[in-house]
Amino acid sequence: MSTRRKAWSADVLADQLRKLGVESGDKLFVHTSLRVMRLCRDDVPRLLEAYLDVLGPEGALYVPTHTYSFKGLPGAPVYTIDTPSHFTIGAWPEYVRRLPGARRSYHPTHSCAGIGAGVGEIVADHEQRQPVGLDSPLDRLQQLGAKVLLIGCGFEACTLVHLAEHYAEVPYLGLYPSDYDEPYGVLRRGEAFADIPITERPGCSQGFTKLEPGLRERGVIRDGMLGLARVMVSDMPDLLAAAVELFRARPLGYLCDTQCLRCTRVRHEYPDLA
């Protein structure tokens, strides 16, 4: 029996995207597991071709390219525009950010990259904003009515949920895992180094999977397939509003259950909200 993966044509992938509700002119922020999609290396250019075909000349495709370049974090690189994304982000964002014409934001911890119409304006001046806060690239995208796709992954991968934490004003936004952590990201431009204040630290997201039932109850998730992966699609403004509502009702309700340092400290600092 052959174990070779199915080859995916750009036409088939484009048809799947249209069935997900992706339209010409859309702005998409995608979180992608190529492994779950069962795409081989040769399929990756065809996936890009499918996106560009469906989105058209007025659309744009965005990916997370986080490096988590926090000052003093062991093993964290100093951020430059060419710093590879953290290995947990996956291969697809690395492919997209290296494309000719792609633009990447200059943020030391939670950069993103995109290709298509208007990308330069969306990613501009990110280093002057909080990672996922007011007027960050994700905030600008949701104001434009962009869509987010979770392809072969769940809400633990959805960076937009951190923006919901900002708007819900959860009490732990400025809390680091320990008092020894320095609240800065580090980047380099040419020969100059800069410490960028990070006063709203996106933390553990493993508990964000608990949001899915509440989000489904509010009707903000559509389901489909891309490759062989399950996909959840949401309009960013609707997803953001629903997640803000859930966070305001239960500010500590979406922490992880693995006793990570950040979530453990949050529960310790705010026992009345647990």
N, C-alpha and C positions, 0 to 999 in steps of 0.2 A: 504493500500500500504506500502510495506517495505521501510524503509529509511536506511537500513544497507548498508554501503559502500561495493563495490565489493572487494573481496579478490584477490590480485595479486600474481601470482606464480613467482618464480625466472625465470622460462623458458620464460614466456611471457615478463617480464621486460628485460631479456637478448636479446630477439628477437627485442624489440623496440630499445635497445641500438645499436644493429648491423645495424638496418635500419637508425639510425642517423649517421652512418659512424664510430662508435667506433670499433676499431680493437685490436687484441692481441698486447701487447707491448706498447699501447698508454699511455701517461701521461695525465691525465685529471684533470682540476681544475673546480670544480662544485659549482654553486650557486643554492640552491634547496629550493623550497617551498613544503613541504610534504602535506600541506593543499590543495594547488592547484592540486597537483598530485592525491589527494583523496586517499592517503595511510593511513591506520589505523596503530596503534602501532604494531600489529602482522606482518604487511607487511614489516617493516623496515629491519629486518634481511634478508628478501628475496631480498630486493633491494641491500643490500651489497653483497649477494651471486651472484646476477646477474652481478654486476660490476666486482667482482673478477673472475667470470667465463669468461666474455668477455675479460678482460684485460690480463688474464693469468699471469704466474710467472714473466714475464719481464715488466709488466705494473705497473702503480701506480695511486692511487686516492688521490686527494688533496682537502681540504676544507678551507675556511676562518675561523679563530677562534679569530677574533679581540676582544679586550677588551677595547680599547680606554683609556688606563691608562695614560692619560696626567697629568703631575704634576699640582696640584691645581684645576683640573676640579672637580666640586662638584659631589660627589657620585662615582667617579672613583676609582676602587680598585687598590692597588699596585699589579703589575703583578707577578705571579709565574707560574711555568709550569702547575699547576693544577687550575689556575683561570678559572672559567667558561666563555665562550664567552658572549659577550654582548647579551641581550635578542633579539635585532633586527636581529641577525645573524641567528637565527632559531635553530630547534631541531636537524637537520641532522648533522651539524658540531660537535655538542656536542656528538652525538652518535659515530661519526668516531674518534674523538680525544681520546675517552675513550677505544677504542678497544685495546686488547693486540697486541703489535707489532707496534702500531701507534707511530709516532714521531711528535713532535710539535716544532716550532721554538721559540726561546727565545727572543721575541720582545715585548716591553710593550704596543704598541698600535695596531699593525696590524700583529699579529702572524698568522701562518697557520699551518695546520697539514696534515699528509698524511700517507698512508699505502701502502706498495708495494716496488718494486725494486728501489733502489737508493734514497729513501726518506731522509735518514740521510744526504747525501751530499747536497741535495737541501735546507734543512732547517737550515743547520749549519751556525753559526756566524751571524744570522740575526740581533742580537742586535748591531753588528758593522756596519750595513748598514742603510740607510734611509728606512722608512717603505715599500715604493713601488718604490724604485729607482734603481740605477745601482747595479748590482750583488745581488739584493734582490732575495728571492725565486722565485717570479714571473718572474723576469728577467732571471734567470737561466732556468726556465721552457720554456719560449718563445724561448730561444736560442736552446733548444732541440726539438723545433717543437711541443710542447704540444698543447692540445686542451682545449677550455673553453666551458662549457655548462651552459646556463641560463635556468633553469628548473622552469617554472611557475613564472618567474620574468623577468625584463627587464634590460637595461643597467645601470639603477640606482643602481643595485646590483653588477655590474661588476668591481671588484677591478683592473683588468688589465687596465682599462681606466686611472687610476691614473698613471700607468707607461707611458702611452702615454703623459700625461701632463709633466712628467719628460723629455721625449725625445723631445717633442715639445718646451721645455723651456718656458712654459707659465710664465708670469711675476709674478704671485701671489703665487708661490709655497711656499715661506717662510712667507706668510702673515697669521697671526692668526686672529680670530674674533675680538680681541681687543688688545690694548697695555698692558693689565693687564695679558694676558695669558703668562705662562712660557713655553718656547720652549723646553720642556723636556718630556720624558716618564719616568715612575718610575717602576723599577723592584726589585725583591728580590731573592737572591740566598742564601739559608740557613738563616743565621742571618744578612747577608750583604745586604744593600740597595744601589742602584745605580741610578743616574739620567742619562738618555740616551738622548743626544742631538737630537732633531727633527728639522732639518733645512728645510726639505721638508714635509710640513704637508698636507696629503690627506684631503681634505675638503668635502664640500657638493657635493653629487653626484646626487641629484634629477634632475638636468638639463641634465644628460647624456642620458636621453631618446631621446633628440633632435638629438643625433648622428645616430640613427637607419636609417633614410632615406638615409643619405649620405653613411653609411656603406653598405646598400643594393644596392645602385647604384654602388658601387665598388665590389659587388659580393662576400663579405667575410662572409655572413651569410647563413647557411643552416637551414631549418625548419623541425621539426618533432614533435613527441609526446613521452612522458614517463609517464606511468600511464595515467591520464587524463589531464596532463599539456602540454601546448605548450612549445616547447623547441627551443632555438636558439643555434646553434653550430658554432664555428669558430675555425680555426687554429690560434693559438696565434700570430705567426709572421705576418700573413696577416691582422688580426684585428688590431694589434698594428700599422703597417705601415699605414693603412687607417685612423685610429684615429689620428695619429700624423699629417698626411696631413690636416685633418679637423681642428685640433687645430691651426696649423700654419696659416691657412687661416682666422680663426676667433677665436683668443685667448680667448675672453670673450663670445663667442657664445653659450657656453654650461653651463652657470651658471643657477641656478634655478630661478623661477619666484615667489617664495613665500616670498621674502624679509627676508630670513634668515640672520643672522649677518655676516657670512663669505662672502656670495655673494654680500650683500649690501656694505660691506666694499671694496671688490674688485672693484666694479663699481665706488665707490667714489675715490679710489686711482688711477684708470686708466681710467678716463673719455674719453680720446681720443681713447681708444680701444673698447669702448662700442658700 
